[in-house]
C-alpha cells in the first residue's frame, strides 16, 4: 500500500502541475507523510507547496486516518486529528476546513461536534442505512445542518453533505461496452486476475469514437444525481479505491471528456469542471438556501442492504482492541510523567530531545492503531 500511495502522490503532483484547471483532494495523512518524508524529492516538494498555495491540491480532514466512529475512543480520535493537523500546519501553514468521512461504518453524532470544534466548515458522510438514504434522496434531504450536541446545539453546528447511493466512487458501468468505465490506470495493480476478469484499469479509453458515448453516460448520471439535491451544483466524485495510481492516464481520459461536454453544453444542459471541496461548498453556500436541522441523532448501525447490518465489528477483534486501549493509556501516562519530570527536574539526566522523539513515535503509532 505504501508503494501504491507513493506512486499516487508522485504522479498526481506531476499532472496537477501541467494544467491550472486540474484539482485533487488528499484525505488521510498517514501515507502522504510517508511519501513526503521518504520518497518526495526537493523538486516534488516545491511543486506540492505551490499547488497547496494555489488551492489546486487540498487536504481534507487532515487526520492520520479516517477514523471509525463506532468503537474508537474520543481521546484517540482527537489524537490522530492533532497529529495530522500539526504536520499540515508545520509543513504548509494550512488548516483543513472540510471532512470526507465517507468510509466509516455508520455516522456518529459525536463526529460533527468534534469537527465543528476543530473549525471545519462542512462535514461529508456516506455510509448510512440504505433505506434511510433512499428516503433522503427522494425528498432532497441529503444536505442538512447537524447539531450533534444536545447541550451545545447551534454553538457547534456544521453543514453536512450525505453522498448519494453511488457513494464516493465513479459509476463503473458502461451501457455501451462490457468494459468498466471512468477508471483508467494503465497498469494492473494486482497480480491475480479478478473473478470477473475485469481489472479496475481496463476501462475503455476516451477516443473520438467513444467520447460521445462516455459524455452521454456521464451527463445522465449527473442529472440523476442532481434530482436528489436542492442546488444546481452536483458533487460528482471521480475515482475510487486504488485509483490514480497512474494519474497521467486518468487525466488524459478525463480532460477530453470534460472538454467535449463543455463544448456541447447546450445539447447536454450541463457544464463540468474540476473542483476541490472548498470550491464546491462555496458554490452551495452562495445559493443562500435555508437547510433542515438535524439534532443529536446518529446514523448507527450501518446497513447496506436488507439483513446486512454491519455490527459484527462492535464485538470482534477484542485482543487488538485491548492492545490499542493499553497503548493509549501508556501514551497518556508517559506524557504526564514526562511533563512532571521536566517541571520538577529541568536539568535532569534524561535527554529532552530523546524523550520527545520516543513520545512522538508512540503518538504516531497510537493514532494509527486506535482509529
C-alpha angles and dihedrals in degrees: 000000000000091000091047093050091046091056091048094055094041095050095039092052091051094047096046089053092059099062130028096216096060120103139188136181123211117202119176119045098205096086096030090057092049090050092046094048101039110020114024116096123219088258093053091047090053090051092049092051090052092048092050092048091051093047094240093116111045128187113221124199089349096210125128089257142356094266125220113252101204110055107016124102119249092232090055092047089055091045095056091046090050092050094051097041091048091054093049094048094046093045104037107007091238134129119207113242103186139047129224102194096159102134110047111109098250133348123261123210087228093067098064089050091051092048093046089052088049089058099254118160097206141011127215125200137169120170106080132132109306094224093049091048090052090053092047090051093050092050097038092243099132091110123057145137111265120210099185098174119071090203102041094038111158092006090076107025125140136196108247129202119196116205113236126240092290089061118192098330130090111245107263101196118103115196090201099050143035089228122090119257142230093014115106121165103143092216135070108248098194129052097220121063115247120250093253092047094239120116118206088245096054095090119140108261122243108254137152087273097049105031095088092049091047091048092051091049093048095046092048090054092046091053091046089055094042089063089065097056135063100226131064090240114095122196104218108180113212114207139024140202114339091009131145091029085137101023094175088070090045095053092041088063099035096051099059092041093055091043091053093051093049092047088055098036093131090058095044098037094224141081124209135203140169110261142173121223088259090060094044097049091043089057091049091048092053091061088073093214124161115239135209115256121231118201131211095308116126132210098240137168102032118225120185097183139356111303091007107108111164097223103119093093090061090077105018129092091035093162093054091046090051092051090049093052093048091049090051093050091048091051094053091045091050092049091050093048092047092051093049090046093052091048095047098037109024090166096039124141096257108096110238096213092050093050093046091051091053091048092049091052091050092047090053092049095046093047089055100043098042098049 
